[in-house]
Amino acid sequence: MTFKVSRILVVLTLVVVLAVGCGGGDGSENGEPTGPGGSSPSEATASTPEGPSVTDAGNGAAVDTDSLRAAIDEVHGALGSGGAPRLPVGFMTSEVVDSIPVDVVDSFNVGVEQVFAWIVYDGLDSGEMEAELRIPRSLSEDQLIANLRVEVSGGHGWTAFEFTGPEGGWAAGNYEAVISADGVEYVIEFIMNFHPTHGSALADADGRVQLPGAASMPGAVSGNWQVADVAVPDDGFSGLLVDSGRCLAFNYRGALAVSDDGASWEAVSHPFEVAPTRFGVANGRFFGFTASRPNQYVSGDGTAWTRFEMGSHDPLVNIFYTHDGYLGSSERSIMMHSEDGIDWQRYGYEEESYTSLRNVYLKEVNRYFYHDGRHWFVKEDGIESGTVLHDPDNWIPFGEDETRIASSRLIINGDTVIFWRHGTKNLWEFTGNGFVPIDTDLGGDVLSTIVPRDGGYVGVRGDGAVLQSADAVDWHVVTEAPETGESPGASAVVGDRLVVIFGGALYSTPLN
């Protein structure tokens, strides 16, 4: 089951601790973190506590093994009852005591010494689990920080993986802890930033365990939030795309659902010979990309898909629509061009007699986007743009905040372009010949996502609260987070509703 929670490479010590097999037994194995310099293996241990475990939930309430097991069984079905291998629930925590996590954390301060990924497993045949720590990257392969294989026994239970940070602290940015076993995978997203560690108690004051995703049953209601009336796929939803009023929810295994209002959803039967691992949208059409040249896909409505081939060219990883037609980058970060989105060639070849002199390699820049009839490249020290992709005619330096803006995401809203450094409260507006910091107060946690709506903006904070603003300056909370314990993922405005992924499930809430 997959649930999707700096460019500087760090080397970490990875330790597995406290593997609890509900059927008894334990095992361990050394893990080998990867990084520059050929780092040596670190010790990995697994153990089963003797007798019932009890730990403080972080707010004075006690959580014991029995109450934790009962909460898992209630929300995710009884462990040990048979069926296919699964990883039903997992999350980051600041500490594990006698196999029990003390809290649920979605963002850590870069100064913490270690973090823990806690995972529940069921129906395992091999008894082998693998943990990876990765830094996700948008235009190239994710950066692998460390990995580990460990043996667990009993077929079902839970375990925790300890990631110890490097000297000098962690690099700020987005991270993924990826846990896998017997062909299933669980991805836990979390953030390292300069703010205090943000966590919530595992149990309320009465000792009732509140697992992340507890309210994510199809059709359920949590506060102002409605859970989509489609079953969550085994590996959860991880992304959202909207075009022409239709929203496509997807994951990297090709599971799909579509909606025209954000409230009513239709699950899409698997239409692919090879499931796409990435999706894009351009010119009112959805695209699905695989690592296989013959298996690329296009759809006008997200339900009926047509396969096309890349011929001798590398598969695509993303797509744009511009005044030049369709543009996309390949797995080797080479810019591709198409008139119809089906037949592709390397950009510039038709004008250079099949030489690559005018071809564009996206690996040379941090980010590409298309806006207002021009191609834009965000570089380390500024932005260059031009009406012709291969021949920029405008250069704008960043100035004092160049490193912060160079690593930012961008939000295009009409003629306004806003730069936002993910995981922070920092926003800048691009004026055409420079950048102006936006003096704003989000009233709490940092932004997790921000999307344009009706000339204004909707933002989701890291704590799951929804904010709205007419100008990206003055923000006000319109909806508190659902009671899931999960961090917010991708978000999109569909009609009059905001759709947000919490713990792999689709939640929506009405907007004013």
Number of C-alpha atoms within 10 A of each C-alpha: 23 28 28 26 26 16 14 10 15 20 20 23 23 29 25 26 22 22 30 27 23 18 12 15 15 20 17 18 18 16 23 20 22 21 16 9 7 10 14 12 14 16 14 21 19 21 19 18 14 7 7 9 15 17 18 19 24 18 16 14 17 21 24 18 16 12 16 19 17 15 17 20 13 11 18 16 12 14 22 17 9 12 10 10 19 24 26 22 24 28 29 27 26 22 19 21 13 19 23 25 27 23 22 28 25 24 29 24 17 21 20 15 15 20 20 24 27 28 22 22 26 25 20 25 14 13 19 18 18 17 26 21 25 19 20 18 13 10 18 14 11 15 19 18 22 22 22 23 20 22 16 27 20 18 23 26 23 22 26 28 28 24 21 18 20 15 11 9 16 25 20 18 22 20 24 24 28 20 26 22 21 17 9 16 21 28 27 26 25 22 24 23 21 17 15 14 17 17 20 19 22 28 24 17 14 11 17 16 23 21 23 20 22 20 23 25 19 16 16 14 18 17 12 14 23 24 28 25 17 17 18 22 20 18 23 26 29 25 22 24 19 21 17 12 13 18 25 25 28 25 24 20 19 23 24 23 24 23 20 17 18 27 23 15 19 16 17 17 12 14 16 16 11 18 21 22 16 19 25 20 20 18 15 14 16 23 24 28 25 21 18 15 16 16 20 25 25 21 16 16 16 20 17 12 18 15 17 15 16 17 12 10 15 20 24 29 23 22 24 18 18 18 13 15 14 19 25 23 25 22 17 16 20 19 24 24 23 17 13 9 21 16 12 22 19 23 24 20 16 11 11 12 9 14 12 14 12 17 18 20 17 19 14 11 15 15 20 17 14 19 15 13 12 17 21 21 22 22 20 17 17 17 22 18 22 17 18 13 21 17 13 16 11 12 16 15 16 22 12 10 14 17 14 17 25 21 20 22 16 22 16 15 16 13 10 14 17 21 23 24 18 22 24 18 18 19 24 22 18 17 12 9 11 15 22 14 13 18 12 14 14 19 11 12 19 21 24 22 22 23 18 19 20 9 12 14 19 25 26 27 25 25 23 25 19 24 22 25 18 15 12 22 14 14 19 15 17 15 18 16 21 25 18 18 26 30 27 28 26 22 25 26 25 24 18 15 17 24 28 27 26 30 31 29 26 33 30 26 23 18 17 6
